[in-house]
Amino acid sequence: LQSQQTQLQLQTTSLQNEQEALQQQKQLFHQTQEQTQQQQQHTLSQLEHQIQEKTSALQSLSQKANVTQEQLTRWTVDAKKIRSSIKSQLRTAEQELTSYQDQLTQVKQE
């Protein structure tokens, strides 16, 4: 009976040791899981920050492109106005030249 009791105590101690080892493994697993989640959260935060930076840069470029497009449109309109004005001045100058030539012809005939 005493031998059986000693064997039961040994088995109990062995099971307790196994249980403790499993408990430690469980704790280690939870700690590792928590660290992994923290690392993932940190990585996610970094990625979100980078996305925000890239989005801001894209918006800035888009605004600059819009401004440039507006300038090009204004310059095109201005260039057309200037061209029209020059054509008008040329017509006026041609008319004046023709008028002077006619007058000169009349003076020579007289």
C-alpha positions in Angstrom: 0.0 0.0 0.0 2.8 2.3 0.9 4.5 1.6 -2.4 1.3 2.3 -4.3 1.0 5.6 -2.4 4.6 6.5 -3.2 3.9 5.7 -6.9 0.8 7.8 -6.9 2.7 10.7 -5.4 5.4 10.4 -8.1 2.7 10.3 -10.8 1.0 13.3 -9.2 4.2 15.2 -9.0 4.9 14.3 -12.7 1.5 15.4 -13.8 1.9 18.6 -11.8 5.2 19.3 -13.5 3.6 18.6 -16.9 0.7 20.9 -16.0 3.1 23.7 -15.0 5.2 23.2 -18.2 2.0 23.4 -20.3 0.9 26.5 -18.3 4.3 28.2 -19.1 3.9 27.3 -22.8 0.5 28.8 -22.8 1.8 32.0 -21.2 4.7 32.1 -23.7 2.2 31.6 -26.5 0.0 34.5 -25.3 3.1 36.8 -24.9 4.3 35.9 -28.4 0.8 36.4 -29.8 0.6 39.8 -28.1 4.0 40.9 -29.4 3.1 39.8 -32.9 -0.1 41.8 -32.7 1.8 44.9 -31.4 4.3 44.5 -34.3 1.5 44.1 -36.8 -0.2 47.2 -35.4 3.1 49.2 -35.6 3.7 48.1 -39.2 0.1 48.9 -40.1 0.5 52.4 -38.5 3.7 53.0 -40.5 1.9 51.9 -43.8 -1.0 54.2 -43.1 1.4 57.1 -42.5 3.2 56.4 -45.8 -0.1 56.2 -47.6 -1.1 59.5 -46.1 2.2 61.1 -47.2 1.8 59.7 -50.8 -1.8 60.8 -50.9 -0.8 64.4 -49.9 2.0 64.4 -52.5 -0.4 63.2 -55.2 -2.9 65.9 -54.3 -0.2 68.5 -54.4 1.0 67.4 -57.8 -2.6 67.3 -59.0 -3.2 70.9 -57.8 0.1 72.0 -59.6 -1.0 70.2 -62.7 -4.4 72.0 -62.6 -2.7 75.4 -62.1 -0.4 74.7 -65.0 -3.3 73.7 -67.2 -5.1 76.9 -66.2 -2.0 78.9 -67.1 -1.7 77.2 -70.5 -5.4 77.9 -71.2 -4.9 81.6 -70.3 -1.7 81.8 -72.3 -3.5 80.2 -75.3 -6.4 82.7 -75.0 -4.0 85.6 -74.6 -1.9 84.4 -77.6 -5.1 84.2 -79.8 -6.1 87.8 -78.7 -2.6 89.1 -79.5 -2.7 87.3 -82.9 -6.1 88.8 -83.7 -4.8 92.2 -82.6 -1.7 91.9 -84.8 -3.8 90.8 -87.8 -6.1 93.8 -87.3 -3.1 96.2 -87.0 -1.7 94.7 -90.2 -5.0 95.2 -92.1 -5.1 98.8 -90.8 -1.4 99.3 -91.9 -2.1 97.8 -95.3 -5.1 100.1 -95.8 -3.1 103.1 -94.8 -0.3 102.1 -97.1 -2.8 101.6 -100.0 -4.3 105.1 -99.2 -0.8 106.7 -99.2 0.1 105.0 -102.5 -3.2 106.2 -104.0 -2.4 109.7 -102.8 1.1 109.5 -104.2 -0.2 108.3 -107.5 -2.7 111.3 -107.6 0.1 113.8 -106.8 2.3 112.4 -109.5 -0.5 112.7 -112.1 -1.1 116.3 -111.2 
